[in-house]
Amino acid sequence: MASRDSDERPENPTAEAYAKAGVDLDRDEGFIDEIKEIGKSTFRPEILSSIGGFAGLFKAPERYKDPVFVAGADGVGTKLKIAAQLSRYDTIGIDCVAMVVNDLVVQGAEPLVFLDYLAMDALDEEIGTEALRGVAEGCRRAGCALLGGETASMPGFYRKGELELVGFGVGVVERDKVLDGSSIGQGDVVIGVASSGLHSNGFSLVREIVDAGTAAGKFDLREAIPELNASLASVLLTPTRIYVKPVLNLLRDFQVNGIVHVTGGGFEGNIPRILPKGVRARIDPEAWPRPAIFDFLQRHGEVSETEMRRVFNCGLGLVLVVARDDADEVLERLQAMGERGYRVGVIERKAEDDPAVCFEPLGD
């Protein structure tokens, strides 16, 4: 497993001098033992190294004949500010993994390994352990191994209690199974898969709305809000849904022509990324139930519907494009796996001046 050094060390520092500067070497190095225990439960047979080396080693699964590796990186973003504000760090590690592995699987790749970068002003073992346990839980949900990472103490860079959490992942797919949307055609059906809520996007706007509302005394983060059927804190920190296992299951048995992870940029910013020339996606905005948190934020923030669709997932974290003849069976399979899927659109011919995504009712 990759090393987890605490900041770059001066040439000949004494432990006492470095501790006065804000980096406790003894404490930070002792944290590695905790990380070893956290990572063990995520290991796969392909892992060739253990924690403590300078880099992690792994091999491609032997069942792949012509493996292509797929890599990605992402972070939790300003959702971390909400976590720090509430002193709750147990879900953000899941977010960190989800944002990476969902990007891998939509290209047909099975996530193999994950690495994290965790930084804070001075290592707080309780916060660090809570966050990394979330990372390990995310890896278990995705079926990938927590191969390594970096834990950095950066005195004076972050506020006490705040942290940065970023993830990097590698997946594998057969060369002839890479999903790039090139097989999408007119008449294909667009299926939306429910999100768990906000996931980890749009939190700069979320925080602006929430901060204004709490300052005005309209609501409290920790109090239950009837329309949400929960506290705002618990809804905001609900972790991003990980779609790896259901997607791999679908790819095994169905011809899926394209998949979109609905992240920053919403529908208009993500769906066009997989559409070939000459087609557009017509999405029925009434075809799925929108979780209450989106209406709550739209109302309190006076956000237009157009901006809502550009910033948030609005209740759909994943979009699949499948042949019309397969749509019903795909929806049934999703339901059997505990996912909520909806027929939300269709692929149509695109005129030169048409937008790549339009929002119109599907009709009968």
C-alpha positions as a Python dict, from the first residue, in 0.01 Angstrom:
ca = {
    (1, 'M'): (0, 0, 0),
    (2, 'A'): (122, 349, -78),
    (3, 'S'): (295, 549, 192),
    (4, 'R'): (115, 796, 416),
    (5, 'D'): (384, 1043, 516),
    (6, 'S'): (295, 1355, 715),
    (7, 'D'): (417, 1651, 516),
    (8, 'E'): (763, 1679, 365),
    (9, 'R'): (1026, 1667, 638),
    (10, 'P'): (1310, 1917, 677),
    (11, 'E'): (1660, 1779, 634),
    (12, 'N'): (1742, 1718, 1003),
    (13, 'P'): (1448, 1819, 1220),
    (14, 'T'): (1417, 1707, 1579),
    (15, 'A'): (1082, 1557, 1668),
    (16, 'E'): (1036, 1832, 1926),
    (17, 'A'): (1101, 2114, 1680),
    (18, 'Y'): (870, 1969, 1420),
    (19, 'A'): (598, 1916, 1682),
    (20, 'K'): (626, 2282, 1781),
    (21, 'A'): (578, 2369, 1415),
    (22, 'G'): (253, 2173, 1419),
    (23, 'V'): (351, 1825, 1295),
    (24, 'D'): (375, 1546, 1554),
    (25, 'L'): (576, 1271, 1382),
    (26, 'D'): (521, 1010, 1652),
    (27, 'R'): (146, 1060, 1647),
    (28, 'D'): (122, 1070, 1268),
    (29, 'E'): (336, 761, 1213),
    (30, 'G'): (137, 570, 1474),
    (31, 'F'): (-176, 644, 1273),
    (32, 'I'): (-53, 405, 1003),
    (33, 'D'): (-138, 105, 1225),
    (34, 'E'): (-496, 225, 1238),
    (35, 'I'): (-503, 261, 861),
    (36, 'K'): (-376, -95, 817),
    (37, 'E'): (-674, -229, 1007),
    (38, 'I'): (-916, -7, 816),
    (39, 'G'): (-785, -117, 477),
    (40, 'K'): (-770, -493, 537),
    (41, 'S'): (-1141, -554, 482),
    (42, 'T'): (-1127, -405, 132),
    (43, 'F'): (-844, -612, -18),
    (44, 'R'): (-887, -810, -338),
    (45, 'P'): (-682, -1106, -468),
    (46, 'E'): (-510, -876, -719),
    (47, 'I'): (-334, -673, -448),
    (48, 'L'): (39, -750, -438),
    (49, 'S'): (159, -511, -166),
    (50, 'S'): (79, -415, 190),
    (51, 'I'): (58, -85, 374),
    (52, 'G'): (382, 99, 433),
    (53, 'G'): (555, 97, 96),
    (54, 'F'): (616, 396, -127),
    (55, 'A'): (348, 288, -375),
    (56, 'G'): (81, 23, -413),
    (57, 'L'): (110, -280, -639),
    (58, 'F'): (-173, -470, -807),
    (59, 'K'): (-232, -683, -1115),
    (60, 'A'): (-517, -711, -1363),
    (61, 'P'): (-770, -985, -1284),
    (62, 'E'): (-679, -1296, -1479),
    (63, 'R'): (-1027, -1332, -1631),
    (64, 'Y'): (-967, -1027, -1855),
    (65, 'K'): (-832, -1120, -2198),
    (66, 'D'): (-756, -770, -2332),
    (67, 'P'): (-772, -541, -2027),
    (68, 'V'): (-786, -165, -2054),
    (69, 'F'): (-727, 34, -1736),
    (70, 'V'): (-954, 329, -1662),
    (71, 'A'): (-844, 594, -1409),
    (72, 'G'): (-1021, 882, -1243),
    (73, 'A'): (-995, 1134, -961),
    (74, 'D'): (-1246, 1344, -771),
    (75, 'G'): (-1311, 1501, -434),
    (76, 'V'): (-1589, 1566, -187),
    (77, 'G'): (-1582, 1940, -249),
    (78, 'T'): (-1744, 2197, -22),
    (79, 'K'): (-1971, 1933, 130),
    (80, 'L'): (-1672, 1898, 361),
    (81, 'K'): (-1762, 2237, 508),
    (82, 'I'): (-2099, 2100, 619),
    (83, 'A'): (-1927, 1797, 772),
    (84, 'A'): (-1687, 2020, 965),
    (85, 'Q'): (-1967, 2251, 1075),
    (86, 'L'): (-2156, 1954, 1219),
    (87, 'S'): (-1843, 1769, 1340),
    (88, 'R'): (-1964, 1461, 1153),
    (89, 'Y'): (-1719, 1285, 924),
    (90, 'D'): (-1859, 931, 894),
    (91, 'T'): (-2022, 967, 550),
    (92, 'I'): (-1782, 1186, 354),
    (93, 'G'): (-1545, 897, 288),
    (94, 'I'): (-1828, 717, 109),
    (95, 'D'): (-1883, 1031, -99),
    (96, 'C'): (-1515, 1039, -189),
    (97, 'V'): (-1518, 684, -319),
    (98, 'A'): (-1856, 719, -491),
    (99, 'M'): (-1759, 1021, -698),
    (100, 'V'): (-1464, 829, -841),
    (101, 'V'): (-1597, 477, -887),
    (102, 'N'): (-1924, 593, -1043),
    (103, 'D'): (-1717, 772, -1306),
    (104, 'L'): (-1526, 450, -1373),
    (105, 'V'): (-1823, 216, -1401),
    (106, 'V'): (-2015, 435, -1646),
    (107, 'Q'): (-1739, 355, -1894),
    (108, 'G'): (-1792, -14, -1833),
    (109, 'A'): (-1500, -53, -1593),
    (110, 'E'): (-1490, -267, -1281),
    (111, 'P'): (-1319, -59, -1009),
    (112, 'L'): (-1010, -238, -879),
    (113, 'V'): (-822, -4, -648),
    (114, 'F'): (-874, 325, -470),
    (115, 'L'): (-631, 571, -313),
    (116, 'D'): (-717, 867, -93),
    (117, 'Y'): (-555, 1196, 2),
    (118, 'L'): (-651, 1329, 344),
    (119, 'A'): (-507, 1657, 474),
    (120, 'M'): (-575, 1875, 775),
    (121, 'D'): (-409, 2140, 987),
    (122, 'A'): (-277, 1883, 1235),
    (123, 'L'): (-370, 1518, 1229),
    (124, 'D'): (-675, 1458, 1443),
    (125, 'E'): (-684, 1080, 1476),
    (126, 'E'): (-1053, 1071, 1562),
    (127, 'I'): (-1151, 1274, 1255),
    (128, 'G'): (-905, 1094, 1032),
    (129, 'T'): (-1020, 751, 1145),
    (130, 'E'): (-1387, 843, 1099),
    (131, 'A'): (-1324, 971, 747),
    (132, 'L'): (-1110, 673, 644),
    (133, 'R'): (-1360, 424, 781),
    (134, 'G'): (-1606, 588, 544),
    (135, 'V'): (-1358, 546, 260),
    (136, 'A'): (-1324, 176, 343),
    (137, 'E'): (-1702, 139, 354),
    (138, 'G'): (-1727, 302, 12),
    (139, 'C'): (-1464, 63, -122),
    (140, 'R'): (-1656, -235, 12),
    (141, 'R'): (-1974, -112, -154),
    (142, 'A'): (-1786, -70, -482),
    (143, 'G'): (-1593, -396, -453),
    (144, 'C'): (-1254, -226, -488),
    (145, 'A'): (-947, -230, -264),
    (146, 'L'): (-820, 63, -60),
    (147, 'L'): (-469, 32, -197),
    (148, 'G'): (-306, 331, -32),
    (149, 'G'): (-308, 704, 13),
    (150, 'E'): (-153, 1003, 179),
    (151, 'T'): (-227, 1165, 514),
    (152, 'A'): (-80, 1514, 536),
    (153, 'S'): (-48, 1749, 831),
    (154, 'M'): (-31, 2107, 698),
    (155, 'P'): (-12, 2354, 988),
    (156, 'G'): (-170, 2690, 914),
    (157, 'F'): (-327, 2575, 590),
    (158, 'Y'): (-663, 2444, 714),
    (159, 'R'): (-884, 2554, 1000),
    (160, 'K'): (-909, 2324, 1300),
    (161, 'G'): (-1166, 2053, 1234),
    (162, 'E'): (-1158, 2104, 858),
    (163, 'L'): (-1000, 1863, 614),
    (164, 'E'): (-947, 1793, 247),
    (165, 'L'): (-1045, 1454, 112),
    (166, 'V'): (-973, 1350, -245),
    (167, 'G'): (-981, 1012, -414),
    (168, 'F'): (-815, 837, -707),
    (169, 'G'): (-931, 511, -861),
    (170, 'V'): (-836, 260, -1128),
    (171, 'G'): (-1073, 18, -1295),
    (172, 'V'): (-1047, -238, -1573),
    (173, 'V'): (-1262, -327, -1873),
    (174, 'E'): (-1224, -547, -2179),
    (175, 'R'): (-1116, -332, -2472),
    (176, 'D'): (-1421, -427, -2678),
    (177, 'K'): (-1656, -352, -2385),
    (178, 'V'): (-1558, 11, -2326),
    (179, 'L'): (-1870, 229, -2309),
    (180, 'D'): (-1835, 558, -2496),
    (181, 'G'): (-2189, 620, -2621),
    (182, 'S'): (-2100, 560, -2986),
    (183, 'S'): (-2371, 293, -3022),
    (184, 'I'): (-2653, 522, -2903),
    (185, 'G'): (-2920, 565, -3168),
    (186, 'Q'): (-3264, 709, -3235),
    (187, 'G'): (-3539, 533, -3045),
    (188, 'D'): (-3321, 427, -2754),
    (189, 'V'): (-3481, 469, -2414),
    (190, 'V'): (-3333, 685, -2138),
    (191, 'I'): (-3364, 532, -1792),
    (192, 'G'): (-3293, 732, -1479),
    (193, 'V'): (-3175, 567, -1158),
    (194, 'A'): (-3263, 738, -832),
    (195, 'S'): (-3002, 926, -634),
    (196, 'S'): (-2979, 921, -256),
    (197, 'G'): (-3022, 1299, -257),
    (198, 'L'): (-2776, 1577, -333),
    (199, 'H'): (-2478, 1342, -356),
    (200, 'S'): (-2166, 1561, -355),
    (201, 'N'): (-2243, 1837, -602),
    (202, 'G'): (-2372, 2191, -584),
    (203, 'F'): (-2274, 2244, -222),
    (204, 'S'): (-2142, 2594, -277),
    (205, 'L'): (-2498, 2693, -363),
    (206, 'V'): (-2641, 2466, -92),
    (207, 'R'): (-2425, 2631, 173),
    (208, 'E'): (-2522, 2979, 59),
    (209, 'I'): (-2892, 2890, 88),
    (210, 'V'): (-2851, 2711, 420),
    (211, 'D'): (-2632, 2981, 575),
    (212, 'A'): (-2882, 3251, 479),
    (213, 'G'): (-3172, 3047, 614),
    (214, 'T'): (-3008, 2966, 946),
    (215, 'A'): (-2892, 3326, 992),
    (216, 'A'): (-3249, 3444, 938),
    (217, 'G'): (-3379, 3190, 1188),
    (218, 'K'): (-3587, 3006, 927),
    (219, 'F'): (-3447, 2667, 1017),
    (220, 'D'): (-3178, 2489, 1218),
    (221, 'L'): (-2944, 2228, 1075),
    (222, 'R'): (-2998, 1987, 1361),
    (223, 'E'): (-3374, 2019, 1402),
    (224, 'A'): (-3618, 1791, 1221),
    (225, 'I'): (-3794, 1957, 928),
    (226, 'P'): (-4137, 1806, 858),
    (227, 'E'): (-4122, 1837, 480),
    (228, 'L'): (-3786, 1655, 477),
    (229, 'N'): (-3897, 1400, 737),
    (230, 'A'): (-3549, 1439, 887),
    (231, 'S'): (-3305, 1702, 1005),
    (232, 'L'): (-3141, 1915, 739),
    (233, 'A'): (-2803, 1794, 866),
    (234, 'S'): (-2881, 1429, 802),
    (235, 'V'): (-3023, 1500, 457),
    (236, 'L'): (-2727, 1713, 350),
    (237, 'L'): (-2476, 1453, 467),
    (238, 'T'): (-2652, 1153, 315),
    (239, 'P'): (-2370, 986, 120),
    (240, 'T'): (-2357, 956, -257),
    (241, 'R'): (-2509, 636, -388),
    (242, 'I'): (-2257, 391, -535),
    (243, 'Y'): (-2390, 230, -854),
    (244, 'V'): (-2103, -7, -931),
    (245, 'K'): (-2259, -343, -851),
    (246, 'P'): (-2597, -285, -1020),
    (247, 'V'): (-2431, -142, -1331),
    (248, 'L'): (-2189, -435, -1363),
    (249, 'N'): (-2485, -668, -1323),
    (250, 'L'): (-2671, -495, -1608),
    (251, 'L'): (-2366, -493, -1833),
    (252, 'R'): (-2331, -867, -1788),
    (253, 'D'): (-2678, -942, -1931),
    (254, 'F'): (-2792, -644, -2138),
    (255, 'Q'): (-2670, -425, -2422),
    (256, 'V'): (-2628, -87, -2258),
    (257, 'N'): (-2542, 180, -2514),
    (258, 'G'): (-2436, 456, -2277),
    (259, 'I'): (-2430, 556, -1911),
    (260, 'V'): (-2405, 899, -1749),
    (261, 'H'): (-2301, 979, -1393),
    (262, 'V'): (-2504, 1292, -1315),
    (263, 'T'): (-2260, 1512, -1124),
    (264, 'G'): (-2161, 1880, -1144),
    (265, 'G'): (-2334, 2035, -1444),
    (266, 'G'): (-2650, 1833, -1396),
    (267, 'F'): (-2833, 1691, -1695),
    (268, 'E'): (-2727, 1948, -1951),
    (269, 'G'): (-2364, 1927, -1855),
    (270, 'N'): (-2333, 1549, -1846),
    (271, 'I'): (-2574, 1376, -2084),
    (272, 'P'): (-2422, 1542, -2397),
    (273, 'R'): (-2085, 1388, -2306),
    (274, 'I'): (-2200, 1048, -2433),
    (275, 'L'): (-2426, 1145, -2724),
    (276, 'P'): (-2299, 1088, -3078),
    (277, 'K'): (-2358, 1349, -3345),
    (278, 'G'): (-2705, 1373, -3488),
    (279, 'V'): (-2908, 1276, -3181),
    (280, 'R'): (-3044, 1446, -2872),
    (281, 'A'): (-3200, 1331, -2546),
    (282, 'R'): (-3558, 1434, -2474),
    (283, 'I'): (-3617, 1418, -2099),
    (284, 'D'): (-3958, 1431, -1934),
    (285, 'P'): (-3905, 1636, -1614),
    (286, 'E'): (-4220, 1486, -1458),
    (287, 'A'): (-4117, 1124, -1514),
    (288, 'W'): (-3961, 1066, -1173),
    (289, 'P'): (-4027, 1180, -814),
    (290, 'R'): (-3800, 1459, -697),
    (291, 'P'): (-3674, 1423, -338),
    (292, 'A'): (-3801, 1693, -105),
    (293, 'I'): (-3456, 1845, -46),
    (294, 'F'): (-3447, 1982, -400),
    (295, 'D'): (-3781, 2163, -366),
    (296, 'F'): (-3670, 2287, -25),
    (297, 'L'): (-3350, 2439, -165),
    (298, 'Q'): (-3522, 2575, -475),
    (299, 'R'): (-3784, 2755, -269),
    (300, 'H'): (-3553, 2896, 0),
    (301, 'G'): (-3284, 2991, -253),
    (302, 'E'): (-3525, 3119, -518),
    (303, 'V'): (-3343, 2907, -775),
    (304, 'S'): (-3487, 2879, -1124),
    (305, 'E'): (-3581, 2540, -1266),
    (306, 'T'): (-3319, 2581, -1537),
    (307, 'E'): (-3045, 2637, -1281),
    (308, 'M'): (-3168, 2346, -1067),
    (309, 'R'): (-3116, 2111, -1362),
    (310, 'R'): (-2771, 2255, -1433),
    (311, 'V'): (-2644, 2237, -1074),
    (312, 'F'): (-2812, 1934, -913),
    (313, 'N'): (-2900, 1577, -1005),
    (314, 'C'): (-3263, 1653, -906),
    (315, 'G'): (-3315, 1296, -791),
    (316, 'L'): (-3139, 1097, -1065),
    (317, 'G'): (-2777, 1005, -997),
    (318, 'L'): (-2734, 783, -1301),
    (319, 'V'): (-2876, 777, -1654),
    (320, 'L'): (-2874, 467, -1876),
    (321, 'V'): (-2941, 455, -2249),
    (322, 'V'): (-3071, 118, -2367),
    (323, 'A'): (-3249, -29, -2667),
    (324, 'R'): (-3627, 10, -2653),
    (325, 'D'): (-3680, -367, -2649),
    (326, 'D'): (-3462, -402, -2337),
    (327, 'A'): (-3604, -112, -2136),
    (328, 'D'): (-3870, -302, -1941),
    (329, 'E'): (-3634, -584, -1847),
    (330, 'V'): (-3366, -338, -1737),
    (331, 'L'): (-3618, -159, -1516),
    (332, 'E'): (-3726, -491, -1365),
    (333, 'R'): (-3366, -589, -1297),
    (334, 'L'): (-3294, -256, -1130),
    (335, 'Q'): (-3594, -301, -904),
    (336, 'A'): (-3483, -654, -816),
    (337, 'M'): (-3144, -513, -709),
    (338, 'G'): (-3305, -254, -483),
    (339, 'E'): (-3263, 39, -721),
    (340, 'R'): (-3543, 273, -827),
    (341, 'G'): (-3540, 318, -1202),
    (342, 'Y'): (-3765, 530, -1422),
    (343, 'R'): (-3826, 560, -1795),
    (344, 'V'): (-3742, 929, -1823),
    (345, 'G'): (-3667, 999, -2187),
    (346, 'V'): (-3591, 896, -2541),
    (347, 'I'): (-3313, 952, -2794),
    (348, 'E'): (-3429, 1149, -3100),
    (349, 'R'): (-3286, 1290, -3418),
    (350, 'K'): (-3120, 1626, -3354),
    (351, 'A'): (-3155, 1920, -3586),
    (352, 'E'): (-2851, 2144, -3624),
    (353, 'D'): (-2979, 2414, -3389),
    (354, 'D'): (-3140, 2182, -3133),
    (355, 'P'): (-2991, 2157, -2784),
    (356, 'A'): (-2836, 1822, -2697),
    (357, 'V'): (-3083, 1785, -2410),
    (358, 'C'): (-3438, 1915, -2413),
    (359, 'F'): (-3700, 1890, -2139),
    (360, 'E'): (-4041, 1802, -2274),
    (361, 'P'): (-4315, 1556, -2179),
    (362, 'L'): (-4283, 1220, -2351),
    (363, 'G'): (-4652, 1194, -2425),
    (364, 'D'): (-4831, 864, -2474),
}
